[in-house]
Amino acid sequence: MTIGKPKQLALFGGDPVRGPEKTWPSWPIHDDLERTAVLEVLESGKWFFGERVRRFEREYAAFQDAQHCVSCTSGTTAAEVILQALGIGPGDEVIVPPYTFIATASAVMRRGATPVFVDVDKSWCLDPNLIEQAITPRTRAIMPVHFGGRICDIDRIRALAQRHKLTFIEDACHSWGGKWEGKGTGALGHCGFFSFQYSKNITAGEGGAILTDDPDLAALCRSIVNCGRVEGAPWYHHENLGTNARMTEMAAAILSMQLTRLEEQTLRRECNAAYLNAELGEIEGLTPQPASNRITRRAYHLYCLRIDEERFGCSRKRFIEAANAEGLPIGAGYPIPLYRQPVFAKFSHHDYSACECPVAEDLCARSGMWFAHQLLLAEEEDMRDIVRIIIKIKENVSALREEQ
């Protein structure tokens, strides 16, 4: 990669690489498929938890190579339902990463159990080298996150779970379409859960799903989602302690149509990200999220980069300001690890004041950056613009240092 004569950064009055005439793909994407599907449900008068929901569950299970799919209202709800179905509650511990959305840990707390935070590694996912030392007689499950779509080390975590007789739950809320050694995420462990919230790669505004190859676990999760009802029993027979977390027919209809585009979109994101990884990986001080040859299809919910401020030459804050001014909407991600969120001091019986996860702390405070998945649906020339923007920042890094 060659560095030419520097052009003035847009942050300081220069022309941006991407002016207002250049736009990024918007999200969510929809067309007549969703419009027709919603209208069909609307006009049918059958809006409630019926064939459209069952159809989407079949389609999504098949897409992810799982035996069973149980739909529900959100990824957060899906996590809570799984934990209830597994009997996890007060006195139990669940190992989770500290660098993720709060629902991964809050679902554990809402069951009365204790989240135990284990640091992430350079993959941005749960570090398998640190898990075993966090296991106690109270540990019931390990719940890693496929962060940004990068699948965690399934083989090592699965082996740890088997050795210690723990349940392996995948937080796959960033991993629609991802495959590990040819099998889709969600049922690589005992079970997994997904989100279909507005920002996600397949969305109905909200929604969630539980995947598993265990028929008994699937049946219990379905019962909990549907007010404790069981298959074949009368409508007002409630066998389990459940809730109403049912997906609507309209949401399922939208998701079925979204699913028709997901494979093509996943492959496009993967291709564009591979180009960025190759180009940006050559720039001193920047490290794309690492790959693994066991990930045979990589979902990208986020494109993740780490900046080494000393090697790159400026702070993350100044890099982001410069990139945004050039037309790249990249941000710093989570501001603090989960254990520093006020909710854990306010509502947990566990004292997290001494908790330290150095990699997560670094991602939050200094190095972590990402941009959203829809940018990876743009054209090859747009990917070149991303590279041009970052090269331009690197060329002008001394000006950013002077302005710090």
Order of alpha helices (4+ residues) and beta strands (2+ residues): alpha-alpha-beta-alpha-beta-alpha-beta-alpha-beta-alpha-beta-beta-beta-beta-beta-alpha-alpha-beta-beta-beta-alpha-alpha-alpha-alpha-beta-alpha-alpha
